[in-house]
Amino acid sequence: QVQLVESGGGLVQAGGSLRLSCAAAGRTFSNYAVGWFRQAPGKEREFVAAINRSGGSTYYTDSVKSRFTISRDNAKNTVSLQMNSLKPEDTAVYYCAAAAVVLGLRKTPQEYDYWGQGTQVTVSS
């Protein structure tokens, strides 16, 4: 079992930045690939970014490339999502998730085993 807790959400103006954190407890965190997803009201949960077990491989959805950066610190059992140049369309509840994998990373919600409770990000225009 892995428990995930997100933090760092809030209200920011367009063009601003936020840094989300995902703290993990439970099993060995470095055995899990981690992803960030988001869900806006009335929309399905969508993939944002993912990172593999070592942190050496990352992947982003096109709409956040060059603006968001995912990173992890396995010694501290944390994954971060640095979000710059935020846009109103980035407004959503952001979730981190962990997938028990041997290699690679995962891009769909169905591939993840554990989820956090989410943190709200609101970008005003």
HELIX and SHEET records of a PDB file:
HELIX    1   1 PHE A   29  ASN A   31  5                                   3    
HELIX    2   2 ASP A   62  VAL A   64  5                                   3    
HELIX    3   3 PRO A   88  ASP A   90  5                                   3    
HELIX    4   4 PRO A  109  GLU A  111  5                                   3    
SHEET    1   A 4 VAL A   2  SER A   7  0                                        
SHEET    2   A 4 LEU A  18  GLY A  26 -1                                        
SHEET    3   A 4 THR A  78  MET A  83 -1                                        
SHEET    4   A 4 PHE A  68  ASP A  73 -1                                        
SHEET    1   B 6 GLY A  10  GLN A  13  0                                        
SHEET    2   B 6 THR A 119  SER A 124  1                                        
SHEET    3   B 6 ALA A  92  ALA A 100 -1                                        
SHEET    4   B 6 TYR A  32  GLN A  39 -1                                        
SHEET    5   B 6 GLU A  46  ILE A  51 -1                                        
SHEET    6   B 6 THR A  58  TYR A  60 -1                                        
SHEET    1   C 4 GLY A  10  GLN A  13  0                                        
SHEET    2   C 4 THR A 119  SER A 124  1                                        
SHEET    3   C 4 ALA A  92  ALA A 100 -1                                        
SHEET    4   C 4 TYR A 114  TRP A 115 -1                                        
END                                                                             
